[in-house]
Amino acid sequence: MMKKIIAAVAIGIASAFLLLELTLRLLVGVGALHDSGRTWDFYVNTYTGDGFKCTFQEALEIHPYLGWLTGPYLPCGRFVRNNRGFWDRHDIPYQRSPELYTVMITGGSVASQVAHGSGDDARPFNWLEDELNSRFQSPNGRPFRVVSGAMGGWRMPTQITTVAMFGSQVDAVISIDGYNEMSNVMADKPLDRPDAWTWYAVQSPASGVVTIELMKVLKYVRVAISSTPVLRDSKVLFGAFEGILSLLGDGNVAVIGETEQFRQQFSYPQEWPNEEVEKANILKWQNYILSLRGASESMGLKFAHFIQPIPNLEKSLTEDELQRAHWITGERYLRSIVHPAEALKKRGVPVVSLTGIFRDIKDTIYNDEIHCAYDEFGDNRGYRLMSKAIATSLGDIWKLKPLAKTAESVK
């Protein structure tokens, strides 16, 4: 009897699911419902790592001044943690090394990946460090050493705090940023508002564990469904997934990190129009760049600021790239991030936009909404091209002496 009841319930659920699926497809087909065109791939973030046991937030520990750093936690072992908690093979020295010329990279996840180098720790190499050492003599005549002062989810003014804490121990600072700051601008939030999900996850074990488990469940559900041919095309399942994300991202749902603290400290007056919010964010952005430059140069450090590229600006996207998330539009990025930063050149700030470096690349570069794709050997064409462009700019900005070309290098 029980088996018949279970079978009847299963048939009923399956029938209801199929009926709802057909209804949704019909409504979309006749235009009664809008189809966003998004797929499961839209929610992939390769820095977070869908193929790993841990969520990004599980691999972190809270920091009193920087928000969060990589934690020494197992089984979250994919992040190589250096002596200061950055994802890096190189330690930040405790005092300036006379044997090296140390360049610290600040910024978010893209800056972190460029600083770390190859994705495969069994075959380590560092694109920017290799470029600099193969092309230029450092200001002190010693080998260049590139170290990370960047973390996923970071945005201004964390870069400034990093320089204040570690600047006296390195020789130069570059920042690679813009995307994380812009993600707040697009949502009409203050540019410097921390990532709410991550902050809530790390601020205390008691509250953070709930958020981490929610993230993990959602990630594994998405990966499981998107990996199952019969289920990945379901409008019902995808719609339900997006609906849950929408609820969790609602500012009224405190469990996901929209704490009262954030609402009070990182918000603009409700009566402000969108234009006023954007103007305030542009001013913040420029002031933070000026402060980062000031903090660096006041310590005697060489400095340069690079605006990172985004998919929707100056690249012909492949079919694979078109499936990925595109949170940021090219026009808004230019208006709120690129042009305001470049305007500071008139005040002597060494700002370089990298937004056009993939202009002539027809192949896939991006593996999600912002991160460049690694190949099977841990190499990364996008970051290699970025590093080459950065090294060229540093040669000009810092007036580095080119190395004499050898016969071997000419080949």
KOLMARSE-863608 format. One record per residue (C-alpha): residue in one letter; x, y, z; chain. Coordinates in steps of 0.02 Angstrom, whole numbers, always signed. Layout:
<sites>
SITE   rest        u        v        w   kette
SITE      a        X        Y        Z       A
...
</sites>
This chain:
<sites>
SITE   rest        u        v        w   kette
SITE      m       +0       +0       +0       A
SITE      m     +140     +122      +48       A
SITE      k     +232      +86     -114       A
SITE      k      +76     +128     -214       A
SITE      i      +56     +292     -119       A
SITE      i     +238     +339     -149       A
SITE      a     +223     +294     -333       A
SITE      a      +63     +396     -349       A
SITE      v     +144     +547     -265       A
SITE      a     +297     +532     -378       A
SITE      i     +188     +522     -533       A
SITE      g      +88     +671     -473       A
SITE      i     +243     +776     -442       A
SITE      a     +318     +728     -610       A
SITE      s     +154     +767     -700       A
SITE      a     +140     +936     -614       A
SITE      f     +320     +975     -657       A
SITE      l     +294     +930     -840       A
SITE      l     +133    +1031     -848       A
SITE      l     +218    +1183     -772       A
SITE      e     +367    +1162     -889       A
SITE      l     +255    +1156    -1042       A
SITE      t     +155    +1304     -980       A
SITE      l     +310    +1410     -954       A
SITE      r     +380    +1366    -1124       A
SITE      l     +213    +1408    -1205       A
SITE      l     +202    +1575    -1117       A
SITE      v     +380    +1617    -1166       A
SITE      g     +345    +1562    -1344       A
SITE      v     +196    +1678    -1366       A
SITE      g     +283    +1821    -1278       A
SITE      a     +173    +1821    -1122       A
SITE      l     +330    +1794    -1016       A
SITE      h     +501    +1871    -1043       A
SITE      d     +647    +1751    -1062       A
SITE      s     +810    +1830    -1004       A
SITE      g     +910    +1716    -1118       A
SITE      r    +1024    +1671     -972       A
SITE      t    +1084    +1494     -943       A
SITE      w    +1166    +1404     -797       A
SITE      d    +1334    +1461     -865       A
SITE      f    +1284    +1639     -824       A
SITE      y    +1316    +1605     -639       A
SITE      v    +1488    +1526     -656       A
SITE      n    +1629    +1614     -562       A
SITE      t    +1794    +1526     -589       A
SITE      y    +1884    +1620     -450       A
SITE      t    +1759    +1546     -327       A
SITE      g    +1788    +1376     -407       A
SITE      d    +1638    +1265     -447       A
SITE      g    +1744    +1110     -458       A
SITE      f    +1815    +1122     -284       A
SITE      k    +1752    +1056     -117       A
SITE      c    +1744    +1227      -36       A
SITE      t    +1657    +1389      -74       A
SITE      f    +1771    +1540      -83       A
SITE      q    +1699    +1604      +80       A
SITE      e    +1745    +1444     +172       A
SITE      a    +1928    +1471     +126       A
SITE      l    +1935    +1641     +212       A
SITE      e    +1970    +1713     +382       A
SITE      i    +1912    +1881     +447       A
SITE      h    +2038    +2024     +458       A
SITE      p    +2012    +2179     +566       A
SITE      y    +2073    +2304     +435       A
SITE      l    +2062    +2214     +268       A
SITE      g    +1895    +2125     +288       A
SITE      w    +1957    +1950     +244       A
SITE      l    +2110    +1853     +189       A
SITE      t    +2144    +1673     +140       A
SITE      g    +2129    +1559     +292       A
SITE      p    +2234    +1404     +331       A
SITE      y    +2082    +1291     +327       A
SITE      l    +2064    +1115     +259       A
SITE      p    +1994    +1043     +150       A
SITE      c    +2000    +1216      +66       A
SITE      g    +2176    +1183       +7       A
SITE      r    +2173    +1251     -170       A
SITE      f    +2227    +1424     -113       A
SITE      v    +2414    +1435      -79       A
SITE      r    +2424    +1550      +72       A
SITE      n    +2580    +1656      +96       A
SITE      n    +2645    +1727     +260       A
SITE      r    +2517    +1869     +262       A
SITE      g    +2364    +1771     +207       A
SITE      f    +2365    +1814      +22       A
SITE      w    +2341    +1683     -115       A
SITE      d    +2521    +1683     -172       A
SITE      r    +2678    +1575     -180       A
SITE      h    +2787    +1724     -135       A
SITE      d    +2790    +1796      +41       A
SITE      i    +2780    +1981      +73       A
SITE      p    +2947    +2019     +158       A
SITE      y    +2944    +2087     +335       A
SITE      q    +3065    +2221     +279       A
SITE      r    +3119    +2285     +110       A
SITE      s    +3234    +2157      +30       A
SITE      p    +3402    +2220      -34       A
SITE      e    +3415    +2067     -146       A
SITE      l    +3254    +2097     -244       A
SITE      y    +3148    +2234     -318       A
SITE      t    +2978    +2191     -247       A
SITE      v    +2819    +2247     -337       A
SITE      m    +2655    +2224     -243       A
SITE      i    +2492    +2208     -339       A
SITE      t    +2333    +2269     -256       A
SITE      g    +2152    +2247     -310       A
SITE      g    +2020    +2110     -318       A
SITE      s    +2013    +1934     -389       A
SITE      v    +2085    +1975     -561       A
SITE      a    +2231    +2065     -479       A
SITE      s    +2251    +1916     -363       A
SITE      q    +2261    +1794     -508       A
SITE      v    +2384    +1901     -605       A
SITE      a    +2493    +1916     -450       A
SITE      h    +2485    +1730     -409       A
SITE      g    +2531    +1674     -584       A
SITE      s    +2493    +1504     -659       A
SITE      g    +2345    +1408     -592       A
SITE      d    +2444    +1246     -575       A
SITE      d    +2558    +1253     -423       A
SITE      a    +2653    +1100     -486       A
SITE      r    +2708    +1206     -635       A
SITE      p    +2728    +1379     -561       A
SITE      f    +2769    +1533     -662       A
SITE      n    +2725    +1717     -648       A
SITE      w    +2682    +1811     -807       A
SITE      l    +2717    +1988     -747       A
SITE      e    +2874    +1942     -652       A
SITE      d    +2940    +1847     -803       A
SITE      e    +2899    +1993     -920       A
SITE      l    +2987    +2120     -811       A
SITE      n    +3141    +2014     -782       A
SITE      s    +3159    +1969     -966       A
SITE      r    +3139    +2147    -1031       A
SITE      f    +3199    +2273     -901       A
SITE      q    +3329    +2310     -771       A
SITE      s    +3248    +2352     -605       A
SITE      p    +3280    +2523     -524       A
SITE      n    +3396    +2443     -394       A
SITE      g    +3477    +2322     -517       A
SITE      r    +3406    +2170     -427       A
SITE      p    +3281    +2042     -497       A
SITE      f    +3099    +2091     -499       A
SITE      r    +2988    +1999     -376       A
SITE      v    +2798    +2015     -395       A
SITE      v    +2694    +1983     -238       A
SITE      s    +2508    +1987     -205       A
SITE      g    +2420    +2118     -101       A
SITE      a    +2252    +2077     -181       A
SITE      m    +2102    +1970     -134       A
SITE      g    +1940    +1914     -215       A
SITE      g    +1795    +2029     -175       A
SITE      w    +1904    +2175     -123       A
SITE      r    +1868    +2351     -182       A
SITE      m    +1924    +2525     -133       A
SITE      p    +1982    +2578       -5       A
SITE      t    +2057    +2407      +38       A
SITE      q    +2198    +2439      -85       A
SITE      i    +2247    +2594      +14       A
SITE      t    +2244    +2499     +178       A
SITE      t    +2354    +2363     +103       A
SITE      v    +2484    +2491      +50       A
SITE      a    +2477    +2574     +222       A
SITE      m    +2510    +2406     +305       A
SITE      f    +2639    +2329     +187       A
SITE      g    +2707    +2472      +81       A
SITE      s    +2864    +2497     +186       A
SITE      q    +2913    +2316     +148       A
SITE      v    +2907    +2327      -43       A
SITE      d    +2982    +2439     -177       A
SITE      a    +2834    +2475     -290       A
SITE      v    +2645    +2460     -300       A
SITE      i    +2526    +2434     -445       A
SITE      s    +2338    +2420     -433       A
SITE      i    +2228    +2324     -555       A
SITE      d    +2046    +2361     -520       A
SITE      g    +1882    +2441     -574       A
SITE      y    +1764    +2294     -596       A
SITE      n    +1718    +2264     -413       A
SITE      e    +1696    +2449     -385       A
SITE      m    +1584    +2459     -539       A
SITE      s    +1474    +2316     -478       A
SITE      n    +1418    +2431     -337       A
SITE      v    +1394    +2579     -453       A
SITE      m    +1280    +2475     -565       A
SITE      a    +1172    +2435     -414       A
SITE      d    +1167    +2620     -361       A
SITE      k    +1263    +2575     -203       A
SITE      p    +1416    +2666     -134       A
SITE      l    +1570    +2616     -234       A
SITE      d    +1661    +2563      -75       A
SITE      r    +1525    +2449       -6       A
SITE      p    +1604    +2280      +42       A
SITE      d    +1540    +2119      -35       A
SITE      a    +1392    +2081      +80       A
SITE      w    +1390    +1892      +56       A
SITE      t    +1574    +1872      +96       A
SITE      w    +1576    +1994     +241       A
SITE      y    +1427    +1910     +323       A
SITE      a    +1508    +1739     +298       A
SITE      v    +1672    +1786     +383       A
SITE      q    +1621    +1912     +516       A
SITE      s    +1580    +1780     +646       A
SITE      p    +1574    +1590     +647       A
SITE      a    +1398    +1588     +715       A
SITE      s    +1316    +1695     +581       A
SITE      g    +1436    +1659     +440       A
SITE      v    +1409    +1471     +438       A
SITE      v    +1227    +1493     +386       A
SITE      t    +1276    +1598     +237       A
SITE      i    +1416    +1479     +188       A
SITE      e    +1299    +1329     +191       A
SITE      l    +1170    +1422      +86       A
SITE      m    +1304    +1466      -41       A
SITE      k    +1367    +1288      -45       A
SITE      v    +1195    +1213      -70       A
SITE      l    +1153    +1335     -209       A
SITE      k    +1319    +1304     -295       A
SITE      y    +1303    +1115     -289       A
SITE      v    +1122    +1122     -346       A
SITE      r    +1171    +1229     -494       A
SITE      v    +1319    +1118     -539       A
SITE      a    +1214     +959     -524       A
SITE      i    +1071    +1024     -630       A
SITE      s    +1180    +1104     -762       A
SITE      s    +1279     +941     -779       A
SITE      t    +1122     +837     -811       A
SITE      p    +1065     +844     -994       A
SITE      v     +881     +812     -956       A
SITE      l     +873     +945     -822       A
SITE      r     +989    +1084     -882       A
SITE      d     +860    +1149    -1009       A
SITE      s     +717    +1157     -885       A
SITE      k     +635    +1327     -873       A
SITE      v     +554    +1279     -708       A
SITE      l     +716    +1233     -620       A
SITE      f     +811    +1382     -689       A
SITE      g     +670    +1500     -644       A
SITE      a     +662    +1430     -468       A
SITE      f     +850    +1449     -448       A
SITE      e     +846    +1630     -505       A
SITE      g     +697    +1663     -392       A
SITE      i     +791    +1599     -239       A
SITE      l     +942    +1704     -284       A
SITE      s     +831    +1856     -301       A
SITE      l     +757    +1827     -129       A
SITE      l     +928    +1801      -50       A
SITE      g     +994    +1958     -131       A
SITE      d     +848    +2064      -70       A
SITE      g     +902    +2200      +51       A
SITE      n     +761    +2149     +168       A
SITE      v     +832    +1976     +194       A
SITE      a     +958    +2001     +333       A
SITE      v    +1021    +1821     +329       A
SITE      i    +1121    +1852     +171       A
SITE      g    +1221    +1998     +234       A
SITE      e    +1119    +2154     +207       A
SITE      t    +1147    +2195     +389       A
SITE      e    +1088    +2353     +474       A
SITE      q    +1271    +2403     +482       A
SITE      f    +1285    +2401     +292       A
SITE      r    +1123    +2497     +268       A
SITE      q    +1183    +2634     +384       A
SITE      q    +1365    +2647     +333       A
SITE      f    +1360    +2605     +148       A
SITE      s    +1209    +2691      +73       A
SITE      y    +1160    +2858       -1       A
SITE      p    +1005    +2959      +45       A
SITE      q     +850    +2877      -27       A
SITE      e     +792    +3041     -102       A
SITE      w     +949    +3057     -209       A
SITE      p     +916    +3031     -396       A
SITE      n    +1023    +2907     -491       A
SITE      e    +1125    +3048     -567       A
SITE      e    +1174    +3112     -394       A
SITE      v    +1226    +2937     -338       A
SITE      e    +1333    +2915     -493       A
SITE      k    +1419    +3083     -468       A
SITE      a    +1456    +3039     -286       A
SITE      n    +1531    +2872     -338       A
SITE      i    +1640    +2952     -472       A
SITE      l    +1707    +3074     -344       A
SITE      k    +1741    +2931     -221       A
SITE      w    +1830    +2833     -357       A
SITE      q    +1943    +2977     -403       A
SITE      n    +1981    +3020     -222       A
SITE      y    +2027    +2839     -184       A
SITE      i    +2145    +2833     -333       A
SITE      l    +2227    +2994     -276       A
SITE      s    +2241    +2926      -98       A
SITE      l    +2317    +2763     -159       A
SITE      r    +2444    +2858     -261       A
SITE      g    +2480    +2975     -117       A
SITE      a    +2504    +2834       +8       A
SITE      s    +2621    +2743     -110       A
SITE      e    +2728    +2889     -167       A
SITE      s    +2740    +2961      +10       A
SITE      m    +2833    +2801      +57       A
SITE      g    +2952    +2823      -88       A
SITE      l    +2868    +2684     -189       A
SITE      k    +2848    +2684     -376       A
SITE      f    +2664    +2676     -422       A
SITE      a    +2549    +2642     -570       A
SITE      h    +2362    +2614     -583       A
SITE      f    +2283    +2497     -711       A
SITE      i    +2098    +2488     -756       A
SITE      q    +2053    +2307     -789       A
SITE      p    +1964    +2251     -949       A
SITE      i    +1785    +2187     -950       A
SITE      p    +1699    +2074    -1079       A
SITE      n    +1574    +2204    -1138       A
SITE      l    +1704    +2330    -1192       A
SITE      e    +1814    +2319    -1347       A
SITE      k    +1808    +2131    -1373       A
SITE      s    +1716    +2025    -1501       A
SITE      l    +1639    +1893    -1388       A
SITE      t    +1636    +1710    -1438       A
SITE      e    +1479    +1604    -1420       A
SITE      d    +1552    +1533    -1260       A
SITE      e    +1586    +1706    -1188       A
SITE      l    +1410    +1764    -1234       A
SITE      q    +1339    +1630    -1119       A
SITE      r    +1429    +1702     -969       A
SITE      a    +1366    +1837     -852       A
SITE      h    +1379    +2016     -908       A
SITE      w    +1341    +2120     -755       A
SITE      i    +1431    +2275     -816       A
SITE      t    +1393    +2370     -977       A
SITE      g    +1534    +2447    -1076       A
SITE      e    +1454    +2620    -1084       A
SITE      r    +1429    +2632     -895       A
SITE      y    +1604    +2565     -862       A
SITE      l    +1678    +2700     -972       A
SITE      r    +1572    +2836     -894       A
SITE      s    +1595    +2790     -711       A
SITE      i    +1765    +2705     -702       A
SITE      v    +1877    +2725     -855       A
SITE      h    +1852    +2907     -903       A
SITE      p    +1856    +2975     -723       A
SITE      a    +2018    +2878     -690       A
SITE      e    +2098    +2937     -852       A
SITE      a    +2049    +3117     -811       A
SITE      l    +2172    +3108     -666       A
SITE      k    +2316    +3099     -789       A
SITE      k    +2305    +3289     -797       A
SITE      r    +2354    +3288     -613       A
SITE      g    +2504    +3178     -646       A
SITE      v    +2425    +3012     -592       A
SITE      p    +2497    +2865     -691       A
SITE      v    +2334    +2784     -747       A
SITE      v    +2326    +2657     -889       A
SITE      s    +2167    +2579     -957       A
SITE      l    +2183    +2397    -1011       A
SITE      t    +2008    +2391    -1084       A
SITE      g    +2069    +2376    -1264       A
SITE      i    +2201    +2241    -1248       A
SITE      f    +2086    +2101    -1312       A
SITE      r    +2017    +2205    -1456       A
SITE      d    +2094    +2096    -1592       A
SITE      i    +2072    +1928    -1503       A
SITE      k    +1936    +1822    -1584       A
SITE      d    +1958    +1671    -1471       A
SITE      t    +1885    +1644    -1297       A
SITE      i    +1976    +1742    -1162       A
SITE      y    +1847    +1757    -1023       A
SITE      n    +1787    +1605     -926       A
SITE      d    +1653    +1698     -830       A
SITE      e    +1595    +1878     -807       A
SITE      i    +1770    +1946     -774       A
SITE      h    +1906    +1813     -750       A
SITE      c    +2014    +1750     -893       A
SITE      a    +2018    +1565     -933       A
SITE      y    +2160    +1448     -884       A
SITE      d    +2213    +1310    -1002       A
SITE      e    +2251    +1129     -957       A
SITE      f    +2430    +1174     -908       A
SITE      g    +2380    +1313     -788       A
SITE      d    +2430    +1448     -911       A
SITE      n    +2315    +1593     -950       A
SITE      r    +2321    +1686    -1116       A
SITE      g    +2219    +1833    -1052       A
SITE      y    +2328    +1864     -900       A
SITE      r    +2485    +1838    -1002       A
SITE      l    +2428    +1974    -1123       A
SITE      m    +2381    +2087     -978       A
SITE      s    +2552    +2060     -898       A
SITE      k    +2641    +2102    -1060       A
SITE      a    +2542    +2264    -1077       A
SITE      i    +2572    +2308     -894       A
SITE      a    +2759    +2277     -910       A
SITE      t    +2767    +2387    -1065       A
SITE      s    +2675    +2527     -973       A
SITE      l    +2786    +2510     -820       A
SITE      g    +2939    +2524     -931       A
SITE      d    +2875    +2693     -991       A
SITE      i    +2802    +2759     -828       A
SITE      w    +2948    +2707     -717       A
SITE      k    +3077    +2740     -852       A
SITE      l    +3149    +2566     -837       A
SITE      k    +3310    +2527     -930       A
SITE      p    +3281    +2394    -1064       A
SITE      l    +3393    +2241    -1059       A
SITE      a    +3506    +2212    -1207       A
SITE      k    +3431    +2083    -1324       A
SITE      t    +3531    +1925    -1339       A
SITE      a    +3537    +1814    -1492       A
SITE      e    +3433    +1686    -1398       A
SITE      s    +3297    +1812    -1354       A
SITE      v    +3288    +1872    -1535       A
SITE      k    +3251    +1694    -1589       A
</sites>
